[in-house]
């Protein structure tokens, strides 16, 4: 029984790996629960973009991760300025460098 279970799991892993190689990347198949209206919107947009659900979802997730990272950096930036505010004379040495043309 253990050998059969191991063989079944191994076979499923091999099938999953063989079925989910795209652009040289090994992908993992997951199951998600989504609202019907969300699936319909994804399907409609995916079709308009000539792509599929998986590719659309991968891009949306990558974009969401990048947005999260950017927001975290902006938060750190804001916290830094709150901890160490700009002093009134901090940039005075650079005022002469701000040459604006009248052209």
Secondary structure, 3 states (H helix, E strand, C coil): CHHHHHHHHHHHHHHHHHHCEECCEECCCCCCCCCHHHHHHHHHHHHHCCCCHHHHHHHHHHHHHHHHHHHHHHHHHHHHHHHCCCCCCCCHHHHHHCCCCCC
